[in-house]
Amino acid sequence: MKSIKIIFFILVIFLKTGNNLSADNLFYVNNVEIFKKKSSNTEALANEAIMKGFKELINKVLLKKDQQKLSDLSFSNIKELISHYQIIETDKESEKKNILLFNIKFDQYKIHNLFYKRGILYSDISRDELYLLPILKKGDQIFIYSKNYFYENWNITRKYDFIEFILPIENIEIIQVLNSNSNNLLNVQIKEIFNEYGNKNTALIFIEEDNSEIEKIFIKTNIMGKNINKSLQIKDSNLSQEQLYSKIIDEIKYEIVNLVKSQNLIDIRTPSFINVNFLSSKKNNLVDLSKRLKRIELIENIYVQELNSKYVTLKIKYLGKIDKIIKKMESQNIIMKFTNDQWNLSIKK
């Protein structure tokens, strides 16, 4: 009888239910700004925030071609996807500008169901870093750090909350590599420039300026360990130089974000399963493990396969690639390692 009670207790612990209102959750849209109009009531403002928040969400998780598949959704369809929302305290500056801030939580399971029905793959790229170096070539001259508008102004234009673009500080070795290849910059290997950054996502941007109306741009990236190249042509459209340069930065950012999304796609129709052993002890607490696993939105369910006095064997149903799940677990201080032909879990305090 006692063992049955223990089994029931463990089953309840690992029941994957509920939604976290957490800024780290992929389906949580934070700080949606809405301008307060005198004629608008709270419900009208909330409805406006929901629409704006949904647009932000699909811009974050979907490729452009898949965003079109949701263009027919009505407001009532979108509102049904909401788990809950909250109006948050605004600072004095926001109050002066009559701005109201909303946090909106979309229901993960309803979103998954929508994507499943419409055959949409979504991307999980929350809070990724990408190291990049934009290089400007004018005639026979190349500009790397100084007198390079793109290096100096890269993070002034449009920002993405889910990707942080990081530019390396001036480095004499990088200057030497680029100068020695000034006649054919496309031969430069991306690992020569970003060797010290290990397995981080990286991008090398070559921007060639001439007297024509077209700016030639070539992008070399290494994303999730995969080399991906992309070329762009941007029309002048009678813009001033500063406007054109700003447009170029925005276009390149957009392309890079889509490349990162394409390497982090999740197909809801094809979940994966993995068996893991968890050595239960005072340090490795089952309740603590359950709480941490439930914060990982890519984990759909957890099943107890076996239990004894030494360990519990769990079957985890998850979405995406195994290395992504390992990374997500690390963010929750859960260590998953493959040893002795078996996946094992432990937790760090």
C-alpha positions as CSV (number, residue, x, y, z in Angstrom):
1,M,0.0,0.0,0.0
2,K,2.8,2.3,0.9
3,S,4.5,1.8,-2.5
4,I,1.3,2.6,-4.3
5,K,1.1,5.9,-2.5
6,I,4.7,6.7,-3.4
7,I,4.0,5.9,-7.1
8,F,0.9,8.1,-7.1
9,F,2.8,10.9,-5.5
10,I,5.5,10.7,-8.1
11,L,3.0,10.6,-10.9
12,V,1.3,13.8,-9.6
13,I,4.7,15.5,-9.3
14,F,5.5,15.0,-13.0
15,L,2.1,15.8,-14.4
16,K,2.8,18.5,-16.9
17,T,0.0,21.0,-16.4
18,G,-0.4,24.8,-16.2
19,N,1.4,27.7,-17.8
20,N,4.1,29.9,-16.4
21,L,3.7,33.7,-16.6
22,S,7.4,34.1,-17.2
23,A,9.4,36.5,-19.3
24,D,11.5,33.6,-20.4
25,N,8.6,31.7,-21.9
26,L,8.6,31.8,-25.7
27,F,4.9,32.6,-25.9
28,Y,5.0,35.5,-23.4
29,V,5.1,39.0,-25.0
30,N,6.5,41.6,-22.6
31,N,6.0,45.4,-22.4
32,V,3.5,45.9,-25.3
33,E,3.1,49.7,-25.5
34,I,-0.4,51.1,-26.2
35,F,-1.1,54.9,-26.5
36,K,-4.0,55.9,-24.2
37,K,-6.7,57.8,-26.1
38,K,-9.3,59.8,-24.2
39,S,-12.2,57.9,-25.8
40,S,-10.8,54.4,-25.2
41,N,-11.8,52.3,-22.2
42,T,-9.6,49.6,-20.7
43,E,-11.2,46.8,-22.8
44,A,-10.5,48.6,-26.0
45,L,-6.9,49.2,-25.0
46,A,-6.5,45.6,-24.0
47,N,-7.8,44.5,-27.4
48,E,-5.4,46.7,-29.2
49,A,-2.5,45.3,-27.0
50,I,-3.6,41.7,-27.9
51,M,-3.4,42.4,-31.6
52,K,-0.1,44.1,-31.3
53,G,1.2,41.4,-29.1
54,F,0.2,38.7,-31.5
55,K,2.0,40.4,-34.4
56,E,5.1,40.6,-32.2
57,L,4.8,36.9,-31.4
58,I,4.5,35.7,-34.9
59,N,7.3,38.0,-36.1
60,K,9.5,36.4,-33.4
61,V,8.7,32.7,-34.0
62,L,7.7,32.4,-37.6
63,L,9.5,32.7,-41.0
64,K,8.0,35.3,-43.3
65,K,6.4,32.7,-45.6
66,D,4.6,31.1,-42.6
67,Q,3.4,34.4,-41.2
68,Q,1.2,34.7,-44.4
69,K,-0.6,31.5,-43.3
70,L,-2.2,33.3,-40.4
71,S,-3.3,36.4,-42.2
72,D,-6.9,35.3,-42.2
73,L,-7.3,35.1,-38.4
74,S,-10.0,37.3,-37.0
75,F,-9.6,39.2,-33.8
76,S,-11.9,36.7,-32.0
77,N,-9.7,33.8,-33.2
78,I,-6.6,35.6,-31.8
79,K,-8.3,36.5,-28.5
80,E,-9.0,32.8,-28.0
81,L,-5.3,32.1,-28.0
82,I,-4.7,34.3,-24.9
83,S,-4.1,32.6,-21.6
84,H,-4.1,35.9,-19.7
85,Y,-2.7,39.4,-19.7
86,Q,-1.8,42.1,-17.2
87,I,-1.4,45.8,-17.2
88,I,1.9,46.6,-15.5
89,E,3.1,49.7,-13.6
90,T,4.5,52.4,-15.9
91,D,7.2,54.8,-15.1
92,K,6.7,58.5,-14.9
93,E,8.1,59.1,-18.4
94,S,5.5,56.6,-19.9
95,E,2.7,58.2,-18.0
96,K,3.6,61.6,-19.4
97,K,3.4,60.2,-22.9
98,N,0.0,58.5,-22.0
99,I,1.5,55.0,-22.7
100,L,0.1,51.9,-21.1
101,L,2.1,48.7,-20.9
102,F,0.7,45.2,-21.2
103,N,2.2,41.8,-20.6
104,I,0.5,39.1,-22.7
105,K,0.7,35.3,-22.2
106,F,-0.4,33.2,-25.2
107,D,-1.6,29.7,-24.4
108,Q,1.2,27.4,-25.5
109,Y,-1.1,24.4,-26.2
110,K,-3.6,26.5,-28.2
111,I,-0.8,28.0,-30.3
112,H,0.7,24.5,-30.9
113,N,-2.7,23.3,-32.0
114,L,-3.1,26.2,-34.4
115,F,0.4,25.6,-35.9
116,Y,-0.3,21.9,-36.1
117,K,-3.6,22.4,-38.1
118,R,-1.9,24.8,-40.5
119,G,1.3,22.9,-41.0
120,I,3.5,25.7,-39.6
121,L,6.9,25.2,-38.1
122,Y,8.0,27.7,-35.5
123,S,11.3,28.8,-34.2
124,D,12.6,28.9,-30.6
125,I,15.3,31.6,-30.6
126,S,14.6,33.4,-27.3
127,R,17.5,35.5,-26.1
128,D,20.2,34.2,-28.5
129,E,23.5,36.0,-29.1
130,L,25.1,36.5,-32.5
131,Y,28.6,38.0,-33.0
132,L,29.1,39.8,-36.3
133,L,31.5,42.1,-38.1
134,P,30.2,44.4,-41.0
135,I,33.0,45.4,-43.4
136,L,32.6,48.3,-45.9
137,K,34.5,48.4,-49.2
138,K,34.7,51.6,-51.3
139,G,36.7,51.1,-54.4
140,D,40.1,49.7,-53.3
141,Q,39.7,50.7,-49.7
142,I,38.2,48.6,-46.9
143,F,36.9,50.1,-43.6
144,I,36.6,47.7,-40.7
145,Y,36.3,49.7,-37.4
146,S,36.9,53.4,-38.0
147,K,35.1,55.4,-40.7
148,N,32.7,52.4,-41.1
149,Y,29.1,53.6,-40.6
150,F,27.8,50.0,-40.3
151,Y,30.2,49.1,-37.5
152,E,29.6,52.4,-35.6
153,N,25.8,52.4,-36.0
154,W,24.8,48.8,-36.2
155,N,22.8,48.7,-32.9
156,I,21.2,52.1,-33.4
157,T,18.6,50.9,-35.9
158,R,15.8,48.3,-35.4
159,K,16.4,46.0,-32.5
160,Y,15.2,42.4,-31.9
161,D,14.5,41.5,-28.3
162,F,15.2,37.8,-29.0
163,I,18.6,38.3,-30.7
164,E,21.4,40.3,-29.3
165,F,23.9,41.5,-32.0
166,I,27.4,41.8,-30.6
167,L,30.2,43.5,-32.5
168,P,33.8,42.5,-31.6
169,I,36.2,45.2,-30.3
170,E,39.1,46.3,-32.5
171,N,41.6,43.6,-33.1
172,I,44.9,43.9,-34.9
173,E,44.9,40.3,-36.1
174,I,41.5,40.7,-37.7
175,I,42.7,43.8,-39.5
176,Q,45.8,41.9,-40.8
177,V,43.6,39.0,-42.1
178,L,41.2,41.3,-43.9
179,N,43.9,43.6,-45.4
180,S,45.8,40.6,-46.7
181,N,42.6,39.5,-48.5
182,S,41.5,43.0,-49.6
183,N,41.3,41.9,-53.3
184,N,39.0,39.0,-52.6
185,L,37.3,39.4,-49.2
186,L,34.9,36.6,-50.0
187,N,37.8,34.2,-49.5
188,V,38.0,35.1,-45.8
189,Q,36.9,32.2,-43.6
190,I,34.5,33.1,-40.9
191,K,36.4,31.1,-38.3
192,E,39.5,33.2,-39.0
193,I,37.6,36.2,-37.7
194,F,35.7,34.7,-34.9
195,N,38.1,32.0,-33.7
196,E,37.9,33.1,-30.1
197,Y,34.1,32.8,-29.9
198,G,34.0,29.0,-30.1
199,N,30.6,27.6,-31.0
200,K,28.7,31.0,-30.9
201,N,26.5,32.1,-33.8
202,T,28.6,34.4,-36.0
203,A,28.2,36.5,-39.1
204,L,30.6,38.3,-41.5
205,I,29.1,41.0,-43.6
206,F,30.7,42.4,-46.8
207,I,29.1,45.6,-48.1
208,E,30.4,46.9,-51.4
209,E,29.7,50.5,-52.4
210,D,30.0,51.8,-55.9
211,N,28.5,54.6,-58.0
212,S,25.5,52.5,-59.2
213,E,22.1,52.4,-57.7
214,I,22.7,49.0,-56.2
215,E,24.6,48.1,-53.1
216,K,26.1,44.6,-53.2
217,I,26.0,42.7,-49.9
218,F,27.3,39.3,-49.1
219,I,26.6,37.6,-45.7
220,K,28.6,34.6,-44.4
221,T,27.2,33.0,-41.3
222,N,27.8,30.1,-39.0
223,I,24.6,29.3,-37.2
224,M,24.2,26.2,-34.9
225,G,27.5,24.9,-36.4
226,K,26.3,25.2,-40.0
227,N,27.8,27.6,-42.6
228,I,25.2,29.5,-44.5
229,N,25.8,32.2,-47.1
230,K,23.4,34.8,-48.5
231,S,23.7,37.6,-51.0
232,L,21.6,40.7,-51.1
233,Q,21.0,43.6,-53.5
234,I,19.4,46.8,-52.2
235,K,18.1,49.5,-54.4
236,D,18.9,53.1,-53.7
237,S,15.3,54.4,-54.1
238,N,16.6,58.1,-54.1
239,L,17.5,57.9,-50.4
240,S,20.1,60.0,-48.7
241,Q,23.3,58.1,-47.8
242,E,22.4,57.9,-44.1
243,Q,18.9,56.6,-45.0
244,L,20.3,54.1,-47.4
245,Y,22.9,52.8,-44.9
246,S,20.2,52.6,-42.2
247,K,18.0,50.6,-44.6
248,I,20.9,48.3,-45.4
249,I,21.4,47.5,-41.7
250,D,17.7,46.7,-41.2
251,E,17.6,44.5,-44.3
252,I,20.7,42.6,-43.2
253,K,19.4,42.1,-39.7
254,Y,16.1,40.8,-41.0
255,E,17.9,38.3,-43.2
256,I,20.2,37.1,-40.4
257,V,17.2,36.7,-38.0
258,N,15.5,34.5,-40.6
259,L,18.6,32.4,-41.1
260,V,18.8,31.9,-37.3
261,K,15.0,31.0,-37.2
262,S,15.5,28.5,-40.1
263,Q,18.1,26.6,-38.0
264,N,15.9,26.5,-34.9
265,L,12.6,25.3,-36.5
266,I,10.3,23.0,-34.4
267,D,7.8,20.7,-36.1
268,I,4.9,20.0,-33.7
269,R,3.8,17.1,-35.8
270,T,7.0,15.1,-35.0
271,P,7.7,15.1,-31.3
272,S,10.6,13.1,-29.9
273,F,11.0,10.9,-26.8
274,I,13.9,10.2,-24.5
275,N,14.4,8.0,-21.5
276,V,16.4,9.4,-18.6
277,N,17.4,8.2,-15.2
278,F,17.2,10.5,-12.2
279,L,19.2,9.5,-9.1
280,S,16.9,10.6,-6.3
281,S,18.6,12.0,-3.2
282,K,18.5,15.0,-0.8
283,K,20.5,16.9,-3.4
284,N,18.5,15.6,-6.3
285,N,15.0,16.4,-5.2
286,L,12.1,15.1,-7.4
287,V,9.8,18.0,-6.6
288,D,12.6,20.5,-7.5
289,L,13.3,18.6,-10.7
290,S,9.6,18.6,-11.7
291,K,9.3,22.4,-11.2
292,R,12.3,23.0,-13.3
293,L,11.2,20.7,-16.1
294,K,7.8,22.4,-16.3
295,R,9.4,25.7,-17.0
296,I,10.8,24.3,-20.3
297,E,8.1,24.9,-22.9
298,L,9.6,22.5,-25.4
299,I,8.8,19.6,-23.0
300,E,5.3,18.4,-23.8
301,N,4.9,15.6,-21.2
302,I,6.8,13.5,-18.7
303,Y,6.0,9.9,-18.0
304,V,7.3,7.7,-15.1
305,Q,8.6,4.5,-16.6
306,E,10.3,2.9,-13.6
307,L,11.1,3.7,-10.0
308,N,13.1,2.0,-7.2
309,S,15.0,3.1,-4.1
310,K,18.0,4.3,-6.2
311,Y,16.5,6.1,-9.2
312,V,13.4,7.1,-11.2
313,T,13.3,6.5,-15.0
314,L,11.4,9.1,-16.9
315,K,10.3,9.2,-20.5
316,I,10.2,12.8,-21.7
317,K,8.2,13.9,-24.7
318,Y,9.8,17.0,-26.3
319,L,9.8,19.2,-29.4
320,G,12.9,20.2,-31.4
321,K,16.5,18.8,-31.3
322,I,18.1,17.1,-28.4
323,D,20.9,19.7,-28.2
324,K,18.2,22.4,-27.8
325,I,16.6,20.4,-24.9
326,I,20.0,20.0,-23.2
327,K,20.6,23.8,-23.5
328,K,17.2,24.5,-22.1
329,M,17.8,22.2,-19.2
330,E,21.1,23.9,-18.5
331,S,19.2,27.2,-18.3
332,Q,17.2,25.6,-15.4
333,N,20.4,24.2,-13.8
334,I,19.5,20.6,-14.9
335,I,22.5,18.6,-16.2
336,M,21.7,15.9,-18.7
337,K,24.6,13.6,-19.7
338,F,24.9,10.4,-21.7
339,T,27.0,7.9,-19.7
340,N,27.2,4.1,-19.7
341,D,24.7,4.0,-22.7
342,Q,22.1,5.9,-20.7
343,W,20.9,9.5,-20.4
344,N,21.2,10.7,-16.7
345,L,19.8,13.8,-15.0
346,S,21.0,15.7,-12.0
347,I,20.3,19.2,-10.7
348,K,22.5,22.0,-9.5
349,K,21.5,24.2,-6.7
